[in-house]
Amino acid sequence: MLRRIAASLALSLLAVATTASAEEKKTESIKIGTLAPAESPWGQVFKTWQRAVRERTKLPDGQKTAEGKDYALDLSFFWNGQQGDEAAMVTKMKSGQLDGAAITAVGLGQIHPQILVLQLPGLFTTWEKLDKAREALRSDFEKAMEAAGFSLPGWGDVGLARRLSKGFAVAAPGDLKGKKPYVWREDSITPAMLQVIGGVTPVPLGVPEVLPNLNTGAIDVVVAPALAAEQLQWASRLDTINTQVVAATIGAIVFSRSRLDQLPADLRTLMQDTGKVAGAALTTRIRNEDAAAFARLKGKMTVSNSTDAQLAEWNEVFKKTRARLAQGTFPKDLVAKAESLAR
């Protein structure tokens, strides 16, 4: 199935791309940052995208650009957080040091904080619920991104976030008391949830810092999709996984609007169209691979299943967290709309 997805992506990208004119004589390079490893499922989609763009902007036989390339447009990826965490990548896009990035909701929230409403705990716990909510809010979010100076041609997904831990299970909210959970430094949602639970001291880190802190024992709980935990090597330092889905973790491909505007019209259209195709491919592939990764981790780890009573406790924590966040972090009417979309 994954081979068919990759082949379909390549054909789709080739179909929507346009051929560059021979007169340009310049290879435009679009610098894109990502936290994903080069050989990860995300990296494989991005490499297919890169190859298709080079092929469809190839110059006539024998012609080269001033840079010695035989294609007019190149996607240059920086893997494994080489450009910093997502907040750093967004800052670099604003300053012109980076042209684009593949980022999760936390990075998107650095541009338009209201996008994080899609990550509210306990709401969009299935892909069907997320699709419904994202489609309902998509137009408003994309317009806000444009107004902030960014273009969002393609949405993508990261996986269904679950609780992973070392040496104990996190089946009920009280199981977190006295523990050392990792929270993304720019995340506004998880700290609020931990405050509702009480007795928990989160450890704020950037993604590149998580693995070293797992190695030293400075953190012992991570909430993440199974696929991300595998690819970032976090799962190898943890031994227990709870099956409850906290949220569907989203992402997107974003570009600096000013950088796209500098491109010739045909190349600008190519970036928008192929970015949309790449985002769709990420959605399909990552959902399948995250499910497979979850199955693998259940075969390797101690599996924790919360009881109905424990799930009721979590639902109460989630509800109180959303109410707290609606008091200033998010507009109250937006939280209410998100809750209605999740029904």
C-alpha positions as CSV (number, residue, x, y, z in Angstrom):
1,M,0.0,0.0,0.0
2,L,2.8,2.5,0.9
3,R,4.5,1.9,-2.4
4,R,1.2,2.7,-4.2
5,I,0.8,5.9,-2.2
6,A,4.4,7.0,-3.1
7,A,3.8,6.2,-6.8
8,S,0.5,8.0,-6.8
9,L,2.1,11.1,-5.1
10,A,4.8,11.2,-7.7
11,L,2.3,11.0,-10.6
12,S,0.1,13.6,-9.0
13,L,3.0,16.0,-8.5
14,L,4.2,15.6,-12.1
15,A,0.7,16.2,-13.3
16,V,0.1,19.5,-11.5
17,A,3.6,21.0,-12.1
18,T,4.4,23.3,-14.9
19,T,7.6,23.4,-17.0
20,A,9.9,26.4,-16.5
21,S,10.9,28.6,-19.4
22,A,14.4,28.2,-20.7
23,E,15.0,32.0,-20.5
24,E,15.0,32.1,-16.7
25,K,18.6,30.8,-16.5
26,K,18.4,30.7,-12.7
27,T,17.7,28.0,-10.2
28,E,15.4,29.2,-7.5
29,S,16.0,27.4,-4.3
30,I,13.2,27.2,-1.7
31,K,14.7,26.4,1.8
32,I,12.3,24.3,3.9
33,G,12.9,23.3,7.5
34,T,11.4,20.3,9.3
35,L,11.9,18.4,12.5
36,A,11.4,15.1,10.6
37,P,14.3,12.8,9.9
38,A,15.2,12.4,6.2
39,E,14.4,8.7,6.1
40,S,11.1,9.1,8.0
41,P,7.7,8.7,6.2
42,W,7.5,12.5,6.2
43,G,11.0,12.7,4.7
44,Q,10.1,10.2,2.0
45,V,7.1,12.3,0.9
46,F,9.2,15.4,0.8
47,K,11.9,13.8,-1.3
48,T,9.3,12.6,-3.8
49,W,8.0,16.2,-3.9
50,Q,11.6,17.5,-4.4
51,R,12.2,15.0,-7.3
52,A,9.0,15.9,-9.0
53,V,9.6,19.6,-8.8
54,R,13.1,19.2,-10.3
55,E,11.8,17.0,-13.1
56,R,8.9,19.3,-14.1
57,T,11.1,22.5,-14.1
58,K,13.9,20.8,-16.1
59,L,15.4,23.0,-18.8
60,P,15.7,21.9,-22.5
61,D,18.5,19.5,-23.3
62,G,22.0,20.9,-22.7
63,Q,20.9,24.1,-21.0
64,K,22.1,25.0,-17.5
65,T,21.2,27.7,-15.1
66,A,23.8,30.1,-13.7
67,E,24.1,27.7,-10.7
68,G,25.0,24.8,-13.1
69,K,21.6,23.1,-12.6
70,D,19.4,21.7,-15.3
71,Y,16.2,22.6,-13.5
72,A,14.7,25.9,-12.5
73,L,13.3,25.2,-9.1
74,D,14.7,23.2,-6.2
75,L,13.3,22.3,-2.8
76,S,16.1,22.3,-0.3
77,F,15.2,20.5,3.0
78,F,16.8,20.9,6.3
79,W,16.1,17.8,8.4
80,N,16.1,16.8,12.1
81,G,15.5,20.4,13.3
82,Q,18.7,21.7,11.7
83,Q,17.0,25.1,11.6
84,G,15.9,24.9,15.2
85,D,12.6,24.1,16.8
86,E,9.4,25.1,15.2
87,A,9.3,28.5,16.9
88,A,12.8,29.2,15.5
89,M,11.7,28.1,12.0
90,V,8.7,30.5,12.1
91,T,11.0,33.3,13.2
92,K,13.4,32.5,10.4
93,M,10.6,32.6,7.8
94,K,9.6,36.0,9.1
95,S,13.2,37.3,8.7
96,G,13.8,35.7,5.3
97,Q,16.4,33.2,6.5
98,L,14.0,30.3,5.7
99,D,11.4,30.1,2.9
100,G,9.1,27.4,4.3
101,A,8.6,24.7,6.9
102,A,6.7,21.6,7.6
103,I,5.3,22.3,11.1
104,T,2.9,20.9,13.6
105,A,0.1,22.7,15.4
106,V,2.6,24.3,17.9
107,G,4.5,26.0,15.0
108,L,1.2,27.0,13.4
109,G,0.2,28.5,16.7
110,Q,3.2,30.8,16.5
111,I,1.7,32.3,13.4
112,H,-2.0,32.1,14.2
113,P,-2.7,30.9,17.8
114,Q,-6.3,30.1,17.2
115,I,-5.3,27.1,15.0
116,L,-4.4,25.3,18.3
117,V,-8.1,25.0,19.0
118,L,-7.8,21.8,16.8
119,Q,-5.6,20.3,19.5
120,L,-7.9,20.9,22.5
121,P,-7.8,17.7,24.6
122,G,-10.6,15.2,24.4
123,L,-12.3,16.7,21.3
124,F,-10.9,15.5,18.0
125,T,-9.9,12.0,18.9
126,T,-10.6,10.4,15.6
127,W,-9.6,11.4,12.1
128,E,-13.3,11.7,11.1
129,K,-13.9,14.3,13.8
130,L,-10.7,16.2,12.9
131,D,-11.6,16.3,9.2
132,K,-15.0,17.7,10.0
133,A,-13.6,20.4,12.3
134,R,-10.7,21.4,10.1
135,E,-12.9,21.7,7.0
136,A,-15.3,23.9,8.9
137,L,-12.5,26.2,10.1
138,R,-10.1,25.9,7.2
139,S,-11.1,29.1,5.4
140,D,-10.8,31.3,8.4
141,F,-7.4,29.8,9.4
142,E,-5.9,30.0,5.9
143,K,-7.1,33.7,5.6
144,A,-5.5,34.5,8.9
145,M,-2.2,32.8,7.8
146,E,-2.2,34.9,4.6
147,A,-2.8,38.1,6.6
148,A,0.2,37.2,8.8
149,G,2.4,36.9,5.7
150,F,2.3,33.1,5.2
151,S,0.8,30.8,2.7
152,L,-0.6,27.4,3.7
153,P,-0.9,25.2,0.6
154,G,-1.3,21.9,2.2
155,W,-2.4,20.5,5.6
156,G,-0.9,17.3,7.0
157,D,-1.2,15.1,10.0
158,V,1.3,13.8,12.6
159,G,-0.7,11.1,14.3
160,L,-3.1,10.3,17.2
161,A,-1.4,11.4,20.5
162,R,-1.3,9.0,23.4
163,R,0.5,8.9,26.7
164,L,3.8,7.1,26.9
165,S,5.8,6.6,30.1
166,K,8.7,4.8,31.7
167,G,8.3,2.5,34.7
168,F,4.6,3.2,35.4
169,A,1.3,3.6,33.6
170,V,-0.7,6.8,33.2
171,A,-4.2,5.4,33.2
172,A,-5.8,8.1,35.4
173,P,-5.0,11.8,35.8
174,G,-3.7,11.2,39.3
175,D,-1.0,8.9,37.9
176,L,0.8,12.0,36.7
177,K,1.2,13.5,40.2
178,G,4.9,13.6,41.1
179,K,6.0,12.6,37.6
180,K,8.1,14.6,35.1
181,P,6.1,15.0,31.9
182,Y,7.6,16.7,28.9
183,V,5.7,19.7,27.4
184,W,6.6,21.5,24.2
185,R,8.0,24.8,25.3
186,E,5.6,26.9,23.2
187,D,2.5,24.7,23.9
188,S,-0.2,26.6,25.7
189,I,-2.6,23.7,26.1
190,T,-0.8,20.9,28.0
191,P,0.4,23.2,30.9
192,A,-3.2,24.3,31.4
193,M,-4.3,20.7,31.6
194,L,-1.6,19.8,34.1
195,Q,-2.6,22.8,36.2
196,V,-6.1,21.4,36.3
197,I,-4.8,18.0,37.5
198,G,-2.5,19.6,40.1
199,G,0.6,18.2,41.7
200,V,2.5,17.9,38.4
201,T,5.6,19.8,37.4
202,P,6.0,19.8,33.6
203,V,9.4,20.0,32.0
204,P,9.3,22.5,29.1
205,L,11.6,21.5,26.2
206,G,12.1,21.9,22.5
207,V,11.7,18.8,20.4
208,P,15.5,18.3,19.9
209,E,16.0,18.3,23.7
210,V,13.5,15.5,24.4
211,L,15.8,12.5,23.6
212,P,18.7,13.7,25.8
213,N,16.3,14.3,28.7
214,L,14.8,10.9,28.3
215,N,18.3,9.4,28.4
216,T,19.1,11.2,31.7
217,G,15.6,10.5,33.3
218,A,14.9,14.2,33.5
219,I,11.5,13.4,31.9
220,D,9.5,10.2,32.2
221,V,6.2,11.0,30.4
222,V,5.6,12.0,26.8
223,V,2.2,12.6,25.0
224,A,2.9,12.0,21.3
225,P,1.7,10.0,18.3
226,A,3.2,6.5,18.1
227,L,4.8,7.2,14.8
228,A,6.5,10.4,16.0
229,A,7.7,8.6,19.1
230,E,9.3,5.9,17.0
231,Q,10.9,8.2,14.4
232,L,12.3,10.6,17.0
233,Q,13.6,7.5,19.0
234,W,11.6,8.5,22.1
235,A,9.8,5.2,22.2
236,S,13.0,3.2,22.7
237,R,13.5,5.1,26.1
238,L,9.9,4.4,27.3
239,D,8.2,1.2,28.2
240,T,4.4,1.8,28.7
241,I,1.7,3.1,26.4
242,N,-1.8,4.1,27.3
243,T,-4.4,3.4,24.5
244,Q,-6.5,6.5,25.1
245,V,-6.3,9.2,22.3
246,V,-5.8,12.6,23.8
247,A,-5.9,14.5,20.5
248,A,-5.3,14.2,16.8
249,T,-2.0,16.0,16.1
250,I,-2.1,18.2,13.1
251,G,0.5,19.9,10.9
252,A,0.9,21.8,7.7
253,I,3.3,22.9,5.0
254,V,3.7,26.7,5.1
255,F,5.7,29.2,3.1
256,S,6.7,32.8,3.4
257,R,4.3,34.8,1.3
258,S,7.0,37.3,0.4
259,R,9.3,34.6,-0.8
260,L,6.6,33.0,-3.0
261,D,5.8,36.4,-4.5
262,Q,9.5,36.7,-5.6
263,L,9.1,33.6,-7.8
264,P,8.1,33.8,-11.5
265,A,4.3,33.3,-11.8
266,D,4.6,29.7,-13.1
267,L,6.9,28.6,-10.4
268,R,4.7,30.3,-7.7
269,T,1.7,28.3,-9.0
270,L,3.8,25.1,-9.0
271,M,4.7,25.6,-5.4
272,Q,1.1,26.1,-4.4
273,D,-0.3,23.2,-6.4
274,T,2.4,20.7,-5.5
275,G,2.3,21.7,-1.9
276,K,-1.4,20.9,-1.8
277,V,-0.7,17.4,-3.3
278,A,2.2,16.8,-0.9
279,G,-0.1,17.7,2.0
280,A,-2.8,15.3,0.9
281,A,-0.2,12.6,0.5
282,L,1.1,13.2,4.0
283,T,-2.4,13.0,5.4
284,T,-3.0,9.6,3.8
285,R,0.4,8.1,4.5
286,I,0.9,9.3,8.0
287,R,-2.5,8.1,9.2
288,N,-1.7,4.6,7.9
289,E,1.8,4.6,9.3
290,D,0.8,6.0,12.7
291,A,-1.7,3.2,13.1
292,A,1.0,0.6,12.2
293,A,3.4,2.2,14.6
294,F,0.8,2.1,17.4
295,A,0.4,-1.7,16.7
296,R,4.2,-2.2,16.9
297,L,4.5,-0.3,20.2
298,K,1.7,-2.3,21.7
299,G,3.7,-5.4,20.8
300,K,6.8,-4.1,22.5
301,M,5.5,-2.1,25.5
302,T,3.3,-2.7,28.5
303,V,-0.2,-1.7,27.4
304,S,-2.3,0.4,29.7
305,N,-6.1,0.5,29.2
306,S,-8.0,3.1,31.2
307,T,-11.2,1.9,32.9
308,D,-14.5,3.6,32.2
309,A,-14.2,5.4,35.5
310,Q,-10.7,6.6,34.7
311,L,-11.8,7.8,31.2
312,A,-14.6,9.8,33.0
313,E,-11.9,11.4,35.1
314,W,-9.9,12.4,32.0
315,N,-13.0,13.7,30.3
316,E,-13.7,16.0,33.3
317,V,-10.1,17.2,33.2
318,F,-10.3,17.8,29.5
319,K,-13.6,19.8,30.0
320,K,-12.1,21.9,32.8
321,T,-9.0,22.5,30.7
322,R,-11.1,23.8,27.7
323,A,-13.1,26.0,30.0
324,R,-9.8,27.5,31.4
325,L,-8.4,28.1,28.0
326,A,-11.6,29.8,26.9
327,Q,-11.0,32.5,29.5
328,G,-8.2,34.2,27.5
329,T,-6.0,31.8,25.5
330,F,-8.8,31.2,23.0
331,P,-12.0,33.1,22.2
332,K,-14.8,31.6,24.2
333,D,-17.0,31.3,21.1
334,L,-14.3,29.5,19.2
335,V,-13.9,26.9,22.0
336,A,-17.7,26.5,22.0
337,K,-17.7,26.0,18.2
338,A,-14.9,23.4,18.4
339,E,-16.8,21.5,21.1
340,S,-20.0,21.5,18.9
341,L,-18.0,20.3,15.9
342,A,-16.7,17.3,18.0
343,R,-20.1,16.0,18.8
